[in-house]
Amino acid sequence: MYTEIWTFQLGPSVKLRDLERFEVEATDGSIGKVDHATEEVGGSFIVVDTGPWIFGRKVVIPAGAIERIDAENRVVRVAMTKDEIKRSPAFDPESGWDDDYRRQFDQYFGGLRKAS
């Protein structure tokens, strides 16, 4: 598994759960707002509600993709393009976060990490 992509890198002073409702910016523009965040060892991520941008789809962004947090302006910047985010596996909150489901995200985001 690619645990480094699921590990928050910005230090202990920032809590992912405090980011809910923050705007999320990809490297090439806004993608939506943080809907939910989870802080699990080796499995931290934010769920972004994309609104009308990709038909209201919610997407998972691994904690390791978060480049910077601007708390004053309530913005989370991620090291991914809008297209990379759009092509990511569908997030289904009803399916649970079992090993098979997680593996889809590991393969997609791990592949992006290696290509960078």
C-alpha atoms as one frame of an Amber mdcrd trajectory, in Angstrom:
protein
   0.000   0.000   0.000   1.025   3.575  -0.563   0.668   4.792   3.023   2.680
   7.981   2.468  -0.103   9.447   0.326  -2.516   8.881   3.202  -0.324  10.647
   5.770  -0.771  14.325   6.539   2.569  16.112   6.091   1.940  19.644   7.382
   2.563  19.072  11.052   0.598  18.485  14.230  -0.720  22.044  14.624  -3.326
  21.518  11.882  -6.186  19.072  12.358  -7.878  17.784   9.214 -11.265  17.750
  10.927 -10.971  21.541  11.322 -10.914  21.974   7.528 -14.593  21.218   6.910
 -16.213  23.879   4.673 -12.806  25.227   3.554 -12.474  25.949  -0.178 -10.233
  23.488  -2.037  -7.878  24.657  -4.780  -6.170  22.320  -7.230  -3.014  23.499
  -8.995  -5.210  24.915 -11.770  -8.281  26.223  -9.969 -11.057  25.727  -7.460
 -12.703  22.300  -7.137 -15.169  22.711  -4.261 -15.327  22.592  -0.475 -14.191
  20.129   2.166 -17.249  18.116   3.129 -15.597  15.701   5.541 -12.134  14.877
   6.848 -10.708  11.843   8.566  -7.502  11.471  10.533  -6.509   7.833  10.703
  -2.926   6.624  10.905  -1.937   5.722   7.353  -5.436   6.526   6.089  -6.132
  10.263   6.383  -8.045  12.087   3.664 -10.528  14.842   2.908 -13.764  14.404
   0.992 -14.478  17.310  -1.329 -17.971  18.231  -2.479 -17.382  19.427  -6.042
 -20.837  20.986  -6.409 -21.734  21.616 -10.055 -18.126  21.309 -11.249 -18.396
  17.539 -11.785 -22.125  17.108 -11.291 -22.113  17.194  -7.506 -19.732  14.278
  -7.205 -17.736  13.938  -4.002 -14.076  13.050  -4.336 -11.410  11.751  -1.977
  -8.122  13.645  -1.705  -5.419  11.837   0.293  -3.916  13.880   3.132  -0.454
  13.605   1.541  -1.676  15.618  -1.475  -2.394  18.671   0.706   0.343  21.197
  -0.030  -0.738  24.138   2.070  -3.531  25.355   4.289  -4.441  29.028   4.431
  -6.452  29.146   7.662  -7.061  32.896   7.440  -8.765  32.631   4.033 -10.123
  29.113   4.683  -8.429  27.545   1.650  -6.798  24.122   1.236  -4.347  23.826
  -1.668  -3.694  20.372  -3.118  -0.893  19.130  -5.373  -3.212  17.764  -8.058
  -4.769  19.169 -11.202  -8.500  19.419 -11.713  -8.265  16.715 -14.377  -6.433
  14.323 -12.028  -9.141  14.865  -9.440 -11.929  14.456 -11.990 -10.486  11.090
 -13.140 -10.137   9.749  -9.575 -12.181   6.722  -8.465 -15.768   7.440  -7.497
 -16.283   8.003  -3.779 -19.200   6.065  -2.338 -19.716   6.726   1.379 -22.067
   3.724   1.587 -19.445   1.175   0.499 -17.273   1.477   3.594 -13.510   1.779
   3.540 -12.595  -1.904   3.210  -9.305  -3.195   1.737 -10.640  -3.685  -1.817
 -12.180  -0.215  -1.943  -9.055   1.377  -0.468  -6.877  -0.486  -2.998  -8.618
   1.363  -5.877  -7.569   4.676  -4.366  -4.059   3.396  -3.519  -3.509   2.372
  -7.136  -4.827   5.618  -8.590  -3.127   8.068  -6.235   0.028   5.964  -5.909
   0.347   5.997  -9.697   0.057   9.778  -9.732   2.731  10.064  -7.065   5.138
   7.879  -9.052   4.491   9.808 -12.271   5.273  13.148 -10.604
